[in-house]
Amino acid sequence: MTTNQELKTWVAQVAQLTQPENMHWCSGSKVEYQELADQMITSGDFIELNKETHPGCYLHRSDPSDVARVEHLTYICTSSEDDAGPNNNWMDPGDARAKMEQNFSGCMQGRTLYVIPYCMGPIDSPLSRCGVEITDSPYVVVNMKLMTRMGDQALRRIEREGSFIKGLHSIGDLNPDRRFIMHFPEDLEIQSFGSGYGGNALLGKKCHALRIASYQARSEGWLAEHMLIVGIENPQGEIHYVAAAFPSACGKTNLAMLIPPANYKGWKVWTVGDDICWMRVGDDGRMWAINPEAGFFGVAPGTAENTNPNALAMLDHDAIFTNVGVTADNQPWWEGLDDRVPVTDWKGNPYDPEQGPAAHPNSRFTVHMSQCPSYSDQAEAPAGVPLSAIIFGGRRERLVPLVMESRSWNHGVLYGAAMASETTAANIDTVGVVRRDSMAMKPFCGYNFADYWAHWLTFSSASDKLPKIFHVNWFRKDQNDKFMWPGFGDNLRVLDWIIKRCAGEVDAVETAIGYLPQPGDLNLDGIDVPAATMEALLEVDREAWKAEISDIGKYLDSYGDRTPAALKAEQERVAAALS
């Protein structure tokens, strides 16, 4: 139980509405975790994997209709529809609450109601924020144990501070027609019904740490972003931290756990976070950042020794796998892992390649971040880490150079606002369609994008020590449809140039769209990237960019009168420079 009367009253009200058979306040202990895992093995919700090769690892198979975030069923419920913006689905808060109350009524009969106090961010950090999720899913509880600072410590902080985000979740009957994820940012509240999938059910993740937190951050003067945080240490022992925003399946986790190429001797990469970044300007004028999460909820397919060895190395013990295949000796398997042939697919059927992949394209692993070989202990630093650079990026086969630096903070905000990339299996849209995805926040911003851009712009006058802003594109292709840049560990070469720019150690070529590397300033030792290819990677096609900047203008205009004049002016400045 708790000494916080608001929490006590809310839990009692939810119990009266949902009518659970039992109630359990989660402590976050290892014993509790194991008891729940054993309970799910008995119920069939968990399958214990090979104890010798994967001790403490479990497989969960979700309903085939419940395997991804459901953006079309995710709503921002604000008093004014304009406050939610055209970037969100909107529902009147009263209508939403009535609909959800009907769904939740009696939904936990015969089940246990779990109360999960949790802290997003280091438990003692002033940048962290707490929440409580009520759920009837033990799968959610064990995932929240790995993904957040969950349990008694979080409850004590809630009792000290008196504030928390309310999150109510039930798997319901998994009926897609009754599946909704409702956000009430004005009340700092989340309600999710009818899904057990991570992004819809682990309410501390996208729902709290991005949608609600982004709204909260605007009123409190900070930023909640869909960004990785990584530290780059040079041979002299200097560490520069960068935050980077990429849409799903554009290499965020790979970059967060990057392994330096062979000729970068003495360099180290430290993983602070792979998905979410909360940042604010500190007393020293620098931007400081924390990772609100404590674990990784990563996409399994494509994770392999040759793509992300650090990610693979942390998955051989104490991990939860969702919707992957299984080998004959009961090990988890997914496409891209190795050349073994699985015996069972993600639905539990005998594997038949003609019936589809063994692992669902959006199959996942959940693991505590301390298991990552490149884990940084600064992930628990209460003050966070100081950022040298902010990087935006997307998957563009043409047009966008390998790397470019903005001329100013406002120009960098335009970089972020104009981001475009291909859709992925992490949502249920058609895969492969290019769409604008400002700051990689299209599915996650808790309010009107125009107001969000305006909030970003307010930081331009906050300090003269803000991070420089860059844009990267690892995915440019040649006329033969082949990637021109090797990617993976060699992306450190681009980060090296970015850090040198932040330190004022190298010059750059000024173009209409920003500053690009001078020939010879990107370290290409040890890789075969011909000069002509490098020239193409850094090409600025003026005519193509005229069309692009015009399209960006139309995109900004689509947000109407709320679009910040300063951002529109920046777009017009670039258009004029191109002309």
C-alpha positions in Angstrom: 0.0 0.0 0.0 1.0 3.7 0.1 0.8 6.8 2.2 -0.1 8.9 -0.9 -3.9 9.4 -0.5 -4.4 10.4 -4.2 -2.8 7.1 -5.3 -4.7 5.1 -2.7 -8.0 6.6 -3.8 -7.3 6.1 -7.5 -6.3 2.4 -7.1 -9.5 1.8 -5.1 -11.6 3.5 -7.8 -10.0 1.4 -10.6 -10.5 -1.8 -8.5 -14.2 -0.9 -8.1 -14.5 -0.4 -11.8 -12.5 -3.4 -13.1 -13.5 -5.9 -10.3 -10.3 -7.9 -10.1 -10.1 -11.2 -8.1 -6.8 -10.2 -6.5 -4.6 -7.1 -6.1 -0.8 -6.9 -5.9 1.4 -3.9 -5.3 4.7 -4.5 -7.1 7.9 -4.3 -5.1 10.3 -4.6 -8.0 12.2 -7.4 -6.3 14.0 -10.2 -8.1 11.9 -12.7 -6.2 8.7 -11.1 -7.4 10.0 -11.2 -11.0 10.8 -14.9 -10.8 7.5 -15.7 -9.3 5.7 -14.0 -12.1 7.9 -15.7 -14.7 7.1 -19.1 -13.2 3.4 -18.2 -13.1 3.4 -17.4 -16.8 5.3 -20.6 -17.6 2.5 -22.5 -15.8 -0.2 -20.5 -17.7 1.6 -20.9 -21.1 2.2 -17.1 -21.5 5.9 -17.8 -21.2 8.0 -20.6 -22.6 11.3 -21.1 -20.9 14.2 -21.2 -23.4 17.3 -23.3 -23.3 18.7 -23.1 -19.7 22.3 -23.8 -20.8 22.6 -21.3 -23.7 20.0 -18.7 -22.5 19.6 -18.9 -18.7 16.8 -16.8 -17.4 15.3 -16.2 -20.9 11.7 -16.6 -21.9 9.6 -16.5 -25.0 6.2 -14.8 -25.2 3.9 -15.2 -28.1 1.3 -12.4 -28.5 -2.0 -12.7 -30.3 -1.4 -12.5 -34.1 -3.7 -9.4 -34.2 -1.6 -7.7 -31.5 2.0 -7.4 -32.7 2.7 -3.6 -33.2 1.8 -0.1 -32.2 -1.6 0.9 -33.4 -1.2 4.5 -34.4 -4.8 4.7 -35.9 -6.2 3.7 -32.5 -3.9 6.0 -30.5 -5.5 9.3 -29.4 -4.6 12.6 -27.8 -7.6 13.8 -25.8 -7.3 17.5 -25.2 -10.0 20.1 -24.5 -9.3 21.7 -27.9 -8.7 19.6 -31.1 -6.3 22.3 -32.3 -4.1 21.6 -29.3 -3.6 17.9 -30.4 -2.8 19.1 -33.9 -3.1 17.4 -37.3 -0.1 15.1 -36.3 -2.4 13.3 -33.8 -5.7 11.5 -33.7 -8.0 13.5 -31.4 -11.0 12.6 -29.3 -13.0 14.8 -26.9 -11.8 13.9 -23.4 -15.3 13.3 -22.1 -16.2 11.0 -25.0 -12.9 9.1 -24.6 -13.4 8.6 -20.9 -16.9 7.3 -21.4 -15.7 4.9 -24.0 -12.9 3.6 -21.9 -15.0 3.3 -18.7 -17.3 1.1 -20.6 -14.4 -1.1 -21.8 -12.8 -1.3 -18.4 -16.0 -2.1 -16.5 -15.5 -5.6 -15.0 -12.6 -6.3 -17.4 -10.4 -7.8 -14.6 -12.8 -10.3 -13.2 -10.9 -13.5 -12.5 -7.6 -11.7 -12.9 -5.0 -9.9 -10.7 -4.7 -6.2 -10.6 -1.1 -5.2 -10.5 0.0 -1.7 -9.2 3.4 -0.8 -10.7 5.1 2.3 -9.3 7.9 3.3 -11.5 10.5 6.0 -12.1 11.5 7.2 -15.6 15.1 8.1 -15.3 17.7 7.6 -12.5 15.9 7.3 -9.2 17.6 10.3 -7.6 17.7 12.5 -10.7 15.9 15.9 -10.6 15.3 15.3 -14.3 13.3 12.1 -13.7 9.5 11.7 -13.4 7.5 9.0 -11.8 4.3 7.2 -12.8 2.1 4.3 -11.7 0.7 1.8 -14.1 -2.2 -0.4 -13.2 -2.5 -3.5 -15.3 -3.9 -7.0 -15.4 -0.9 -8.4 -17.4 2.0 -10.1 -15.6 3.9 -9.8 -18.9 3.6 -6.0 -18.6 4.9 -6.2 -15.0 8.1 -8.2 -15.8 8.8 -6.0 -18.8 8.4 -2.9 -16.7 10.8 -4.4 -14.2 13.5 -4.5 -17.0 12.5 -1.2 -18.7 12.1 1.2 -15.7 13.2 1.7 -12.1 10.2 0.0 -10.8 8.9 -0.9 -7.3 9.5 0.3 -3.8 12.1 2.9 -4.5 9.8 4.6 -7.1 6.9 4.5 -4.6 9.0 6.2 -2.0 9.8 9.0 -4.4 6.2 9.4 -5.4 5.3 9.7 -1.7 8.0 12.3 -1.2 7.0 14.4 -4.2 3.3 13.8 -4.3 3.0 13.7 -8.1 2.8 10.8 -10.6 1.5 10.0 -14.1 -1.6 7.8 -13.9 -1.6 4.8 -16.4 -4.4 2.3 -16.6 -4.1 -0.7 -18.8 -5.9 -4.0 -19.4 -5.4 -6.5 -22.1 -9.2 -6.9 -22.2 -10.4 -9.5 -24.6 -7.8 -8.5 -27.3 -10.7 -7.5 -29.5 -9.2 -5.1 -32.1 -12.6 -3.3 -32.3 -12.2 -2.3 -28.6 -8.5 -1.5 -28.7 -7.7 2.1 -27.8 -4.7 3.9 -26.4 -5.9 7.2 -24.9 -3.7 10.0 -23.6 -5.1 12.9 -21.5 -2.0 15.2 -21.4 -3.9 18.0 -19.5 -4.5 15.5 -16.7 -1.2 13.7 -17.1 -3.1 10.4 -17.6 -3.0 7.4 -19.9 -5.6 4.7 -20.5 -4.9 1.7 -22.7 -7.2 -1.2 -23.4 -7.2 -4.3 -25.6 -3.5 -4.8 -26.4 -0.7 -6.6 -24.7 2.0 -5.3 -27.2 4.9 -3.4 -25.7 4.4 0.1 -27.2 0.6 -0.1 -26.4 0.9 -1.8 -23.0 4.2 -0.8 -21.3 2.9 2.7 -20.5 6.2 4.0 -19.2 7.6 3.8 -22.6 6.1 5.7 -25.6 2.9 6.7 -23.8 4.6 8.3 -20.7 8.2 9.0 -21.7 7.2 10.6 -25.0 3.5 11.6 -25.5 2.8 12.7 -22.0 6.3 13.8 -21.2 6.6 16.0 -24.3 3.5 17.9 -23.2 4.8 18.1 -19.7 8.2 19.2 -20.9 6.8 22.2 -22.8 5.1 23.6 -19.7 8.3 22.9 -17.6 10.9 24.1 -20.1 12.6 20.9 -21.2 12.5 18.5 -24.1 11.3 14.8 -24.2 12.6 13.3 -27.5 12.7 10.1 -29.5 16.5 10.0 -29.4 19.4 7.7 -28.5 22.3 9.0 -26.3 25.8 7.8 -26.9 29.2 8.8 -25.6 32.2 8.9 -28.0 35.6 8.6 -26.2 38.8 9.4 -28.1 42.2 8.0 -27.4 42.9 11.0 -25.1 40.1 10.0 -22.8 37.8 12.9 -23.8 34.1 11.9 -24.0 31.6 13.8 -26.2 27.9 12.8 -25.8 25.5 13.1 -28.7 21.8 12.6 -28.9 20.3 11.4 -32.2 16.8 11.0 -33.6 15.9 8.4 -36.2 12.6 6.8 -37.1 12.2 3.1 -36.2 14.4 0.7 -38.2 16.9 3.4 -39.3 19.8 2.2 -37.2 19.2 3.8 -33.8 20.1 0.8 -31.7 23.1 0.0 -33.9 24.4 3.6 -33.5 23.8 3.6 -29.8 25.9 0.4 -29.5 28.4 1.2 -32.2 31.7 -0.7 -32.3 34.6 1.5 -33.6 36.2 0.3 -36.9 39.6 -1.5 -36.6 41.7 1.5 -37.5 40.1 3.7 -34.7 42.4 2.3 -32.1 41.9 3.7 -28.6 38.4 4.9 -29.4 35.4 3.7 -27.2 31.7 4.1 -27.5 29.4 4.2 -24.5 25.7 3.5 -24.6 23.6 5.7 -22.4 20.3 5.0 -24.2 19.0 3.7 -27.5 15.5 5.2 -27.8 14.4 8.1 -25.6 16.2 11.2 -24.3 15.0 13.9 -21.8 17.1 17.0 -21.9 17.2 20.5 -20.5 19.6 23.4 -20.3 21.7 23.3 -17.1 23.0 26.0 -14.9 26.2 26.0 -16.9 24.3 26.8 -20.1 24.9 23.3 -21.6 22.2 20.9 -22.6 22.1 17.9 -20.2 20.3 14.7 -21.0 19.1 11.5 -19.3 17.8 8.3 -20.7 14.4 7.8 -18.8 14.5 4.1 -19.6 16.4 1.3 -17.8 16.3 -1.3 -20.5 16.1 -2.0 -24.2 12.9 -3.0 -26.1 14.7 -3.7 -29.4 13.7 -5.1 -32.7 15.1 -8.7 -33.0 15.2 -9.3 -36.8 18.5 -8.1 -38.3 20.3 -8.1 -34.9 23.4 -10.3 -35.5 27.1 -10.6 -34.9 27.9 -8.6 -38.1 25.3 -5.8 -37.5 25.2 -5.2 -33.7 27.5 -7.6 -31.7 26.9 -5.6 -28.6 23.2 -6.1 -28.7 23.6 -9.8 -29.5 26.0 -10.2 -26.6 23.5 -9.1 -24.0 20.8 -11.5 -25.2 22.2 -14.8 -23.9 20.8 -14.4 -20.4 17.9 -12.8 -18.4 16.0 -11.5 -21.4 12.4 -11.7 -22.7 11.8 -12.5 -26.4 8.5 -11.7 -28.0 7.3 -13.3 -31.2 10.6 -14.8 -32.4 11.1 -18.3 -33.8 12.7 -21.2 -31.9 15.4 -23.7 -32.9 15.3 -27.5 -32.3 17.3 -27.0 -29.1 14.9 -24.4 -27.8 17.0 -21.3 -28.6 15.5 -18.0 -29.8 15.9 -17.3 -33.5 15.1 -14.6 -36.0 15.8 -13.7 -39.6 19.4 -12.3 -40.0 20.7 -14.0 -36.9 22.6 -17.0 -38.5 22.2 -19.8 -41.0 20.4 -22.2 -38.6 16.9 -23.3 -39.6 14.3 -22.9 -36.8 11.6 -25.5 -36.2 8.9 -23.2 -34.8 7.7 -19.9 -36.0 6.5 -16.9 -33.9 2.9 -18.2 -33.9 4.0 -21.6 -32.5 3.5 -23.4 -35.7 6.1 -25.7 -37.5 8.3 -23.4 -39.5 7.5 -23.2 -43.2 9.3 -20.4 -45.1 6.5 -20.4 -47.6 4.1 -19.4 -44.8 6.2 -16.4 -43.8 9.2 -15.5 -41.6 10.0 -17.5 -38.5 10.1 -14.3 -36.4 7.6 -11.5 -36.8 9.2 -8.5 -38.5 8.5 -6.5 -35.4 9.5 -9.2 -32.9 11.3 -7.9 -29.9 13.7 -8.5 -27.1 13.5 -6.9 -23.6 16.7 -6.7 -21.5 18.1 -4.5 -18.8 20.6 -2.0 -20.2 23.3 -2.9 -17.8 23.8 -6.2 -19.7 25.1 -4.3 -22.8 28.9 -4.5 -23.2 29.0 -0.8 -24.1 26.8 0.3 -21.2 27.8 3.6 -19.6 27.5 4.0 -15.9 26.6 7.6 -16.7 23.1 6.3 -17.5 22.5 6.4 -13.8 24.2 9.8 -13.2 21.5 12.1 -11.5 22.8 15.1 -13.5 22.7 13.3 -16.8 25.3 13.9 -19.5 26.3 17.1 -21.3 25.4 17.0 -25.1 27.9 18.3 -27.7 25.7 17.6 -30.6 22.1 16.7 -31.7 21.8 14.6 -34.8 18.7 14.1 -37.0 18.5 11.4 -39.6 16.3 9.3 -41.8 16.3 6.8 -44.6 16.7 8.6 -47.9 18.0 6.8 -51.0 18.6 10.1 -52.8 19.0 13.8 -52.2 20.2 14.0 -48.6 24.0 14.1 -48.1 25.8 11.8 -45.7 26.2 14.5 -43.2 25.5 18.3 -43.0 25.7 20.8 -40.2 23.1 23.5 -39.6 24.0 27.2 -39.7 22.2 27.9 -36.5 19.8 26.5 -33.8 16.8 27.6 -35.8 18.2 26.0 -39.0 18.8 22.8 -37.0 15.2 22.9 -35.9 14.2 23.1 -39.6 16.4 20.0 -40.2 14.4 18.2 -37.5 11.0 19.4 -38.6 11.7 18.4 -42.2 12.9 14.9 -41.5 11.6 12.3 -43.9 12.0 8.5 -43.9 10.4 5.3 -44.9 7.8 3.6 -42.7 8.7 0.4 -41.0 7.3 -2.8 -39.5 7.2 -1.1 -36.1 3.9 0.5 -37.1 1.0 -1.0 -39.1 1.1 1.5 -42.0 2.2 0.3 -45.4 5.9 -0.5 -45.2 8.3 1.5 -47.4 6.3 4.7 -47.9 8.3 7.9 -47.4 6.7 10.4 -44.9 7.7 13.5 -43.0 8.4 12.5 -39.5 9.5 15.6 -37.6 12.3 14.8 -35.1 11.1 11.1 -35.5 8.2 12.2 -33.2 5.3 11.8 -35.6 3.7 8.9 -33.6 4.9 10.2 -30.2 4.4 14.0 -29.9 1.7 14.7 -27.3 0.5 17.9 -28.8 0.3 20.0 -32.0 3.6 19.8 -34.0 3.5 23.6 -34.7 3.5 24.3 -31.0 6.2 21.6 -30.6 8.4 23.4 -33.1 7.8 26.7 -31.4 8.9 25.1 -28.1 12.2 23.9 -29.8 12.8 27.4 -31.1 12.5 29.0 -27.6 15.9 27.4 -26.8 17.7 29.5 -29.3 17.8 32.4 -26.8 18.3 30.2 -23.8 22.1 29.8 -24.0 25.1 30.3 -26.3 26.4 26.8 -25.3 23.7 24.7 -26.9 24.7 21.6 -28.9 25.3 22.0 -32.6 22.7 20.3 -34.8 23.5 18.0 -37.7 21.6 15.8 -40.1 22.9 12.4 -41.4 21.8 9.9 -44.0 23.5 6.4 -43.9 21.2 5.1 -46.6 22.0 7.0 -49.8 22.1 4.6 -52.9 23.9 4.7 -56.2 22.3 4.2 -59.6 22.7 0.4 -59.2 20.6 0.6 -56.0 23.6 -0.2 -53.8 24.3 1.6 -50.6 27.2 4.0 -51.1 28.3 4.3 -47.4 29.4 1.1 -45.5 27.5 2.1 -42.3 27.5 0.3 -39.0 30.8 0.8 -37.2 32.1 3.1 -39.9 29.5 5.6 -38.9 31.9 6.6 -36.2 33.9 8.3 -39.0 31.0 10.7 -39.4 30.6 11.2 -35.6 34.3 11.9 -35.5 33.9 14.8 -38.0 30.8 16.0 -36.0 32.8 16.1 -32.8 35.7 17.9 -34.4 33.2 20.5 -35.8 31.8 20.9 -32.2 35.3 21.4 -30.9 36.2 23.8 -33.8 39.0 21.6 -35.0 38.0 21.4 -38.7 36.5 23.7 -41.3 33.6 23.0 -43.5 32.2 23.8 -47.0 29.4 26.3 -46.9 26.4 25.3 -49.0 22.8 26.5 -49.3 21.6 23.7 -47.1 24.3 23.8 -44.5 28.0 23.0 -43.8 29.4 19.9 -45.3 32.8 18.1 -44.8 35.8 19.4 -46.7 37.5 16.7 -48.9 39.9 14.9 -46.7 38.3 15.8 -43.4 36.4 12.5 -43.1 38.7 9.8 -42.1 38.4 7.1 -44.7 41.5 5.0 -43.7 40.8 1.3 -43.9 37.6 1.5 -46.0 37.1 1.4 -49.8 35.0 4.4 -50.6 36.2 5.8 -53.9 36.6 9.6 -54.3 33.8 9.7 -56.8 31.5 7.9 -54.4 32.4 10.3 -51.6 31.7 13.2 -53.9 28.3 11.7 -54.6 27.6 11.1 -50.9 28.2 14.8 -50.3 26.5 16.1 -53.5 24.0 19.0 -53.2 21.7 18.7 -56.2 20.4 22.3 -56.3 17.4 21.7 -58.5 16.3 18.6 -56.5 16.7 20.6 -53.3 14.6 23.4 -54.6 11.8 20.9 -55.0 12.5 19.5 -51.5 12.5 22.9 -49.7 9.3 23.8 -51.5 7.7 20.6 -50.3 9.0 21.3 -46.8 7.3 24.7 -47.0 4.0 23.1 -47.9 4.4 20.7 -45.0 5.0 23.5 -42.6 2.1 25.5 -44.0 -0.2 22.4 -43.4 -0.1 23.3 -39.7 -1.7 26.6 -40.4 -1.4 29.8 -38.3 0.3 28.0 -35.5 3.4 27.3 -37.6 6.1 29.5 -36.0 7.0 32.5 -38.2 10.7 31.9 -37.3 10.6 28.4 -38.7 8.9 29.5 -41.9 11.4 32.3 -42.2 14.2 29.7 -42.0 12.6 27.6 -44.7 12.3 30.7 -46.9 15.9 31.7 -46.2 17.1 28.3 -47.5 14.8 28.5 -50.5 16.3 31.9 -51.4 19.9 30.6 -50.9 19.1 27.7 -53.3 17.8 30.2 -55.9 
